[in-house]
Amino acid sequence: MRIKDFAYWSPLGARPALSGAGEPDVVHAADLPPGGIVPVPGFDIGAEVGAKGVRSMDRATAFAVATAGRLLDGGDPARTGVVLATTAGSFATMMAFGAQSLTKPKPYQVDPGRFPVAVMNYAAGQVAIRHGITGPNAVVRGGTAAGAQALRYARRLLASGRVDQVLCGAAEEATAERAWLEHAASGGKRPIGEGSVMFRLVADDEPGPRITAIATQLGPSALEGAVRRALASARTAPEAIGAVAATGGPEEAEALREVLGALPETVAAHERLGDTSAAAMGFALAAVLETTGPGTDFALTGIERPGLACCIVGRT
């Protein structure tokens, strides 16, 4: 599966930015947990998406729509698929909608305009509607591993012959609601990041960066197992890996060292973005593509809190 192009919006800016210098601003406020949030600076929904129909649109959806617009090249919309990863859509919208059902005089007196935005496939649907894409459309829900699972879904979609290309990526928003939920779940102090990253994928053998294998595993030594399975599927020797990006903590680096023998060049640009959850693997992939020379074999890893590990192997 070849990566024909990619684009993103991140707290460090729009492409190319992940390979540049500088740190994003972490915002702290009384309504935020200790870690704060890392927002995308200067993102104007009206300017990037259009003024029509955006009153109820959440930031994650706006990021996804704007990012997809940078990748479309005039291909057949009926032969273009959309696969988007997300933690659960917009937590802020879902919680506000739920609160209205409890605080309004009657539970059914909620704002009907918020209901479509409160479902997790809203962003993927808006990408298709606003760009006229009529091919398959899917959402993959999860944490860090969702980005890898979305890429695997896209690869199967391409292999089925139903599409010529797939816009595949992830979108997350940094809101107080998501920040507190993540803080309660993990107890960590890492800031919550936001943004969208998307890849235009095709199934051909032409030269260019590509994904060669994706593996997930749950259980004891899950990450080591996922890395070994991905390398075996890609038919890539451990010593051939020239770049790695571990989206989690030191345990990922240790697992990679156990399998590879030694850590090659480590790409860590995504660490400056905060916790981008379902978009973390996508940002790690974008960072590798930006910072690593052509023809380099790479491995990306991630672990979700329940213990699901994932590994993406590819070549720039």
C-alpha positions as CSV (number, residue, x, y, z in Angstrom):
1,M,0.0,0.0,0.0
2,R,1.7,3.2,-1.2
3,I,1.4,6.6,0.5
4,K,0.8,8.9,-2.4
5,D,0.5,12.1,-0.3
6,F,-0.3,13.2,3.2
7,A,-1.4,16.4,5.0
8,Y,-2.1,17.4,8.6
9,W,-3.1,20.2,11.0
10,S,-1.1,20.0,14.2
11,P,-0.2,22.2,17.2
12,L,3.1,22.8,15.3
13,G,1.3,24.0,12.2
14,A,0.4,22.5,8.8
15,R,2.8,20.5,6.7
16,P,5.7,20.7,6.7
17,A,6.1,21.4,10.4
18,L,6.8,18.2,12.4
19,S,10.4,18.2,11.4
20,G,10.9,21.9,12.3
21,A,12.1,23.5,15.5
22,G,10.1,25.0,18.2
23,E,7.6,23.9,20.8
24,P,3.8,24.4,20.8
25,D,2.2,26.5,23.5
26,V,0.6,24.5,26.4
27,V,-2.6,26.2,27.6
28,H,-3.3,26.0,31.3
29,A,-6.6,27.2,32.8
30,A,-8.8,26.8,35.9
31,D,-11.2,24.5,34.0
32,L,-8.4,22.2,32.8
33,P,-6.5,19.3,34.5
34,P,-2.9,19.9,35.5
35,G,-1.5,18.9,32.2
36,G,-3.4,21.4,30.2
37,I,-4.1,21.3,26.4
38,V,-2.0,21.9,23.3
39,P,-4.3,23.5,20.7
40,V,-3.8,24.1,17.0
41,P,-3.0,27.8,16.9
42,G,-4.9,30.1,14.6
43,F,-7.3,27.5,13.1
44,D,-10.4,29.3,11.9
45,I,-13.2,26.9,11.0
46,G,-15.0,29.4,8.8
47,A,-11.9,30.2,6.8
48,E,-10.8,26.6,6.4
49,V,-14.1,24.8,6.0
50,G,-16.5,27.6,4.8
51,A,-19.0,29.7,6.6
52,K,-22.0,27.6,5.7
53,G,-23.2,24.8,8.1
54,V,-20.5,25.1,10.7
55,R,-22.5,26.5,13.7
56,S,-22.5,23.1,15.4
57,M,-19.4,21.7,13.9
58,D,-16.8,20.5,16.4
59,R,-13.0,21.2,15.9
60,A,-12.1,17.6,15.2
61,T,-14.5,17.5,12.2
62,A,-13.3,20.8,10.9
63,F,-9.7,19.5,11.1
64,A,-10.6,16.4,9.1
65,V,-12.6,18.3,6.5
66,A,-9.8,20.8,6.0
67,T,-7.1,18.2,5.9
68,A,-8.9,16.0,3.3
69,G,-9.3,19.1,1.1
70,R,-5.6,19.3,0.8
71,L,-5.3,15.8,-0.6
72,L,-8.0,15.5,-3.2
73,D,-6.6,15.5,-6.7
74,G,-9.7,15.2,-8.9
75,G,-10.0,11.4,-8.8
76,D,-13.3,9.5,-9.2
77,P,-15.3,10.4,-6.1
78,A,-17.2,7.1,-6.4
79,R,-13.9,5.2,-6.3
80,T,-12.5,7.2,-3.3
81,G,-12.9,5.8,0.2
82,V,-12.7,7.6,3.6
83,V,-11.4,5.8,6.7
84,L,-11.1,7.9,9.9
85,A,-9.9,7.0,13.3
86,T,-11.2,8.7,16.5
87,T,-11.4,8.0,20.2
88,A,-15.1,8.5,20.3
89,G,-15.9,11.7,18.2
90,S,-16.4,15.0,20.0
91,F,-16.6,14.5,23.8
92,A,-17.6,18.1,24.2
93,T,-20.6,17.8,21.9
94,M,-21.7,14.5,23.4
95,M,-21.5,15.7,26.9
96,A,-23.3,19.0,26.1
97,F,-26.1,17.1,24.3
98,G,-26.4,14.7,27.2
99,A,-26.5,17.5,29.7
100,Q,-29.3,19.2,27.8
101,S,-31.5,16.1,28.2
102,L,-31.1,16.5,32.0
103,T,-31.4,20.3,32.3
104,K,-34.1,21.1,29.8
105,P,-37.7,21.2,31.1
106,K,-38.3,18.0,29.1
107,P,-35.6,15.5,28.0
108,Y,-36.7,15.7,24.4
109,Q,-36.2,19.5,24.2
110,V,-32.6,19.1,23.3
111,D,-31.1,21.1,20.4
112,P,-31.7,18.8,17.4
113,G,-28.9,20.4,15.5
114,R,-26.4,18.9,17.9
115,F,-27.5,15.3,17.5
116,P,-25.7,14.5,14.2
117,V,-22.6,16.1,15.6
118,A,-22.7,13.9,18.7
119,V,-22.2,10.6,16.9
120,M,-18.6,9.4,16.2
121,N,-19.0,9.0,12.5
122,Y,-19.9,12.7,12.0
123,A,-16.4,13.8,10.9
124,A,-16.0,11.0,8.3
125,G,-19.5,11.8,7.0
126,Q,-18.7,15.5,6.7
127,V,-15.5,14.8,4.8
128,A,-17.5,12.8,2.3
129,I,-20.4,15.3,2.0
130,R,-18.3,18.5,1.7
131,H,-15.9,17.0,-0.8
132,G,-18.5,15.0,-2.8
133,I,-16.9,11.6,-2.0
134,T,-19.4,8.8,-2.6
135,G,-17.2,5.7,-2.1
136,P,-17.0,3.6,1.1
137,N,-16.9,5.5,4.4
138,A,-15.9,4.1,7.7
139,V,-14.9,5.1,11.2
140,V,-12.5,3.1,13.5
141,R,-12.9,3.8,17.2
142,G,-10.2,3.4,19.7
143,G,-7.2,4.9,21.4
144,T,-3.6,4.9,20.2
145,A,-4.0,1.7,18.1
146,A,-7.0,3.1,16.2
147,G,-4.7,4.8,13.7
148,A,-3.0,1.5,12.9
149,Q,-6.4,-0.2,12.6
150,A,-7.6,2.4,10.3
151,L,-4.6,1.9,8.0
152,R,-5.3,-1.8,8.1
153,Y,-8.9,-1.2,7.2
154,A,-7.8,1.0,4.3
155,R,-5.4,-1.7,3.0
156,R,-8.2,-4.3,2.9
157,L,-10.5,-1.8,1.2
158,L,-7.9,-1.2,-1.5
159,A,-7.3,-5.0,-1.9
160,S,-11.0,-5.6,-2.4
161,G,-10.9,-3.5,-5.6
162,R,-13.8,-1.3,-4.5
163,V,-11.7,1.9,-4.6
164,D,-8.8,3.4,-6.4
165,Q,-7.7,5.5,-3.4
166,V,-8.4,5.9,0.3
167,L,-8.2,9.0,2.4
168,C,-7.2,7.5,5.7
169,G,-6.3,9.3,9.0
170,A,-7.5,10.5,12.3
171,A,-8.9,13.6,14.0
172,E,-9.0,14.7,17.6
173,E,-9.9,17.9,19.4
174,A,-8.4,19.3,22.6
175,T,-11.3,20.4,24.9
176,A,-11.7,20.6,28.6
177,E,-14.1,17.6,28.5
178,R,-11.7,15.3,26.7
179,A,-8.8,16.5,28.9
180,W,-10.7,15.7,32.1
181,L,-11.8,12.3,30.8
182,E,-8.2,11.4,29.8
183,H,-6.9,12.6,33.1
184,A,-9.4,10.5,35.0
185,A,-8.6,7.5,33.0
186,S,-4.8,7.7,33.1
187,G,-4.0,10.0,36.0
188,G,-1.2,11.4,33.9
189,K,-0.1,15.0,33.5
190,R,0.7,14.9,29.8
191,P,-1.2,17.7,28.0
192,I,-4.0,16.8,25.6
193,G,-3.2,17.6,21.9
194,E,-5.4,18.0,18.9
195,G,-5.4,18.0,15.1
196,S,-5.9,15.8,12.1
197,V,-3.5,13.8,9.9
198,M,-4.5,12.1,6.7
199,F,-2.9,10.0,4.0
200,R,-3.9,9.4,0.4
201,L,-3.3,5.7,-0.1
202,V,-3.2,3.7,-3.3
203,A,-2.6,0.0,-4.2
204,D,0.2,-0.1,-6.7
205,D,3.9,-1.0,-7.0
206,E,5.2,2.4,-8.1
207,P,8.2,3.8,-6.2
208,G,7.4,5.8,-3.1
209,P,6.8,5.5,0.6
210,R,4.6,2.6,1.6
211,I,3.1,0.6,4.5
212,T,4.3,-3.0,4.3
213,A,2.7,-4.5,7.4
214,I,0.4,-3.7,10.3
215,A,0.1,-5.9,13.4
216,T,-1.9,-5.7,16.7
217,Q,-1.7,-8.0,19.7
218,L,-3.3,-8.2,23.1
219,G,-1.8,-10.0,26.1
220,P,1.6,-10.6,27.8
221,S,4.5,-9.1,25.9
222,A,2.0,-7.8,23.4
223,L,4.2,-5.1,21.9
224,E,7.1,-7.4,21.3
225,G,4.8,-9.9,19.7
226,A,3.2,-7.2,17.5
227,V,6.6,-6.0,16.3
228,R,7.8,-9.5,15.5
229,R,4.6,-10.3,13.6
230,A,4.8,-7.1,11.6
231,L,8.4,-7.6,10.7
232,A,7.7,-11.2,9.6
233,S,4.7,-10.1,7.5
234,A,6.7,-7.4,5.9
235,R,9.6,-9.8,5.3
236,T,11.9,-7.2,6.9
237,A,14.9,-8.3,9.0
238,P,15.1,-6.6,12.4
239,E,18.5,-5.2,11.6
240,A,17.1,-3.5,8.5
241,I,15.0,-1.1,10.5
242,G,16.6,2.3,10.2
243,A,14.1,4.5,12.1
244,V,11.6,4.0,14.9
245,A,8.9,6.1,16.5
246,A,7.4,4.9,19.8
247,T,4.3,6.9,20.7
248,G,4.1,5.8,24.3
249,G,6.6,5.5,27.2
250,P,9.9,3.8,27.9
251,E,8.3,0.3,27.8
252,E,7.9,0.7,24.0
253,A,11.6,1.6,23.5
254,E,12.5,-1.4,25.7
255,A,10.3,-3.7,23.6
256,L,11.8,-2.4,20.4
257,R,15.3,-2.8,21.7
258,E,14.4,-6.4,22.7
259,V,13.3,-7.2,19.1
260,L,15.7,-5.1,17.1
261,G,18.8,-5.5,19.2
262,A,19.5,-1.8,19.3
263,L,17.5,1.3,18.7
264,P,18.1,3.0,15.3
265,E,17.3,6.6,14.7
266,T,14.4,7.6,16.9
267,V,11.8,10.0,15.5
268,A,10.1,11.9,18.4
269,A,8.5,14.9,16.8
270,H,5.1,13.6,17.8
271,E,6.0,13.9,21.5
272,R,5.7,17.7,21.2
273,L,2.1,17.5,20.2
274,G,0.7,16.3,23.5
275,D,-1.6,13.2,23.8
276,T,-3.3,13.0,20.4
277,S,-4.8,9.6,21.1
278,A,-6.2,8.1,17.9
279,A,-4.1,10.5,15.8
280,A,-0.8,9.6,17.5
281,M,0.2,6.9,15.1
282,G,-0.7,9.0,12.1
283,F,1.4,11.9,13.4
284,A,4.3,9.5,14.1
285,L,4.1,8.2,10.5
286,A,4.0,11.8,9.1
287,A,7.0,12.6,11.2
288,V,9.0,9.6,9.9
289,L,8.1,10.5,6.3
290,E,9.3,14.1,6.9
291,T,12.5,13.4,8.7
292,T,13.8,10.1,7.2
293,G,15.5,9.7,3.9
294,P,14.0,7.7,1.0
295,G,14.4,3.9,1.1
296,T,14.6,3.7,5.0
297,D,12.7,0.9,6.7
298,F,10.8,2.1,9.7
299,A,8.7,0.8,12.6
300,L,6.1,2.7,14.6
301,T,4.6,1.4,17.8
302,G,1.8,2.2,20.2
303,I,0.0,0.7,23.3
304,E,-3.5,1.5,24.5
305,R,-4.3,1.5,28.2
306,P,-6.2,-1.9,28.0
307,G,-3.0,-3.4,26.7
308,L,-3.6,-3.6,23.0
309,A,-0.3,-3.0,21.2
310,C,0.2,-2.2,17.5
311,C,3.1,-1.9,15.1
312,I,3.3,-0.4,11.7
313,V,6.3,-1.3,9.4
314,G,7.0,0.5,6.2
315,R,9.6,2.1,4.0
316,T,10.0,5.8,3.1
